[in-house]
Amino acid sequence: MRIISEIQELAKQLHIKSLANKRFEIFEEEKSNTQFLLDCLKEEAKFRLERATALRIKQACLPAEKNFEMFDTQAQKGITDKQLKQLEALDWIDGIYNLILIGPPGTGKTHIALAVGNEAVKKGYKVFFSTMDNLIHLLKTQEISQRSASKVKWIKKCDLVIIDEVGYLPVNRVEANLFFSLISALYENSSVVMTSNKGFEGWADILGDSVLATALLDRLTHKCQVLSFTGKSYRLTHSKKIFDKS
């Protein structure tokens, strides 16, 4: 038992948590030293992978679990099954391509954005998701809030940044400049996914500055896939009512 205690103590010092908390069963004495060491290292590798994945999920701030299989391409003609598979492969993130999804509410833009985010986190990419409104709040408060400053610092380190609901709420000149500065920092360093209810011709109104909007779109669309969705809201078409339960 003394040897076991020494092993666990050294494991704590070396931050090998799976070994520090390991239960040393009697049957393991039958294993060779090399096999036992290999098993311990495999356990530690698995533990660290699971911990890293859990941390990435927490940092990503994804509000819902969505996947590509759940998306109905028959109901939404803006994207094909083949294109979904290409998005799911995530090769475009390695090439630092952007994805912009445009269309009215309920047409599947956020679903695809979340499916991309969830798949990317599982495959080891650093991801951050935010609505435009929450992102602007972070950018405005980063000078006075350590939490906001840390978030913005993390965003700039991410492989993939997802910005939802661009154009749903107006932004002022200061906010537009902060947003432009962030996109400029991400340019050619991170992939950006955006969803918007407005076409590019309406982005000058969103930002309140046509010159700024042009410069922003110039960076975003340099390496970019734009998907335009039309049609009725999936949520309204498949809405459920209280009295339908009877």
Secondary structure, DSSP 8 states (H G I E B T S, - for coil): -HHHHHHHHHHHHTT-HHHHT----GGGGGS-HHHHHHHHHHHHHHHHHHHHHHHHHHHHT--S---STT--TTT-TTS-HHHHHHHHH-HHHHTT-EEEEE-STTSSHHHHHHHHHHHHHHTT--EEEEEHHHHHHHHHHTTT-HHHHHHHHHHHH-SEEEEEEETSS---HHHHHHHHHHHHHHTTTSEEEEEESS-GGGHHHHHT-HHHHHHHHHHHTTTEEEEE--SS-HHHHT---GGGG-
